[in-house]
């Protein structure tokens, strides 16, 4: 009889331990526990340790940290009829644990699907130039639309970034040719501006020489000096009559 009582006590203790283990729940700082009592939503608890009524209450843990989700490459046609493949990354987090459990079966999969469809839709309404040069605007549009769809699920989309834009090979060659033509255009403009400024300076120099003929003679002598210093051979250089006349005029003045 004593042995039967002992076994009963041991069995009772084991049952209590099992019930205690089943009722104790620990929720981390970045988690929340959504509690259901007999199938009815009772709210979210945590973080910390709390007890559940065994076989009456159940709990679903929800992670509140930001989730980084890759959106697979989507092939679409832009507004200017260019076929592109674009992939993106979506950053989102749960802000309402109860809604994320009750209002959607799998919020991660649902967010992924809505991100893919939105990416195709937005790119179809954008030009290729806008996609390449105004990517921030496209990112903001994607973030706003996806966030509007996921808000009833308790999901907050914090950012959407277009990662890579894959263009057809023919379009890549066309863009490279356009960039080369643009560089040549800029080079020609810079060269023309330099020629224009040089012509202005030459015109100003011509006016000064015309007003002071002596400057032309000095320039002539400077050219002779430069040629003599650079060349070791004999150079026959014509001497302007004006230069001789200038010196003869100076001698006549001295004789008087």
Rosetta blueprint (number, residue, H / E / L):
1 X L
2 X H
3 X H
4 X H
5 X H
6 X H
7 X H
8 X H
9 X H
10 X H
11 X H
12 X H
13 X H
14 X H
15 X H
16 X H
17 X H
18 X H
19 X H
20 X H
21 X H
22 X H
23 X H
24 X E
25 X E
26 X E
27 X E
28 X L
29 X L
30 X L
31 X E
32 X E
33 X E
34 X E
35 X E
36 X E
37 X E
38 X L
39 X L
40 X E
41 X E
42 X E
43 X E
44 X E
45 X E
46 X L
47 X L
48 X E
49 X E
50 X E
51 X E
52 X L
53 X L
54 X L
55 X L
56 X L
57 X E
58 X E
59 X E
60 X E
61 X E
62 X E
63 X E
64 X L
65 X L
66 X L
67 X E
68 X E
69 X E
70 X E
71 X E
72 X E
73 X E
74 X E
75 X E
76 X E
77 X E
78 X L
79 X L
80 X L
81 X L
82 X L
83 X E
84 X E
85 X E
86 X E
87 X E
88 X E
89 X E
90 X E
91 X E
92 X E
93 X E
94 X E
95 X L
96 X L
97 X H
98 X H
99 X H
100 X H
101 X H
102 X H
103 X L
104 X L
105 X L
106 X L
107 X H
108 X H
109 X H
110 X H
111 X H
112 X H
113 X H
114 X H
115 X H
116 X H
117 X H
118 X H
119 X H
120 X H
121 X H
122 X H
123 X H
124 X H
125 X L
126 X L
127 X L
128 X H
129 X H
130 X H
131 X H
132 X H
133 X H
134 X L
135 X H
136 X H
137 X H
138 X H
139 X H
140 X H
141 X H
142 X H
143 X H
144 X H
145 X H
146 X H
147 X H
148 X H
149 X H
150 X H
151 X H
152 X H
153 X H
154 X L
155 X E
156 X E
157 X E
158 X E
159 X E
160 X E
161 X E
162 X E
163 X E
164 X E
165 X E
166 X E
167 X E
168 X L
169 X H
170 X H
171 X H
172 X H
173 X H
174 X H
175 X H
176 X H
177 X H
178 X H
179 X H
180 X H
181 X H
182 X H
183 X H
184 X H
185 X H
186 X H
187 X H
188 X H
189 X H
190 X H
191 X H
192 X H
193 X H
194 X H
195 X H
196 X H
197 X H
198 X H
199 X H
200 X H
201 X H
202 X H
203 X H
204 X H
205 X H
206 X H
207 X H
208 X H
209 X H
210 X H
211 X H
212 X L
213 X H
214 X H
215 X H
216 X H
217 X H
218 X H
219 X H
220 X H
221 X H
222 X H
223 X H
224 X H
225 X H
226 X H
227 X H
228 X H
229 X H
230 X H
231 X L
232 X L
233 X L
234 X L
235 X L
236 X L
237 X L
238 X L
239 X L
240 X L
241 X H
242 X H
243 X H
244 X H
245 X H
246 X H
247 X H
248 X H
249 X H
250 X H
251 X H
252 X H
253 X H
254 X H
255 X H
256 X L
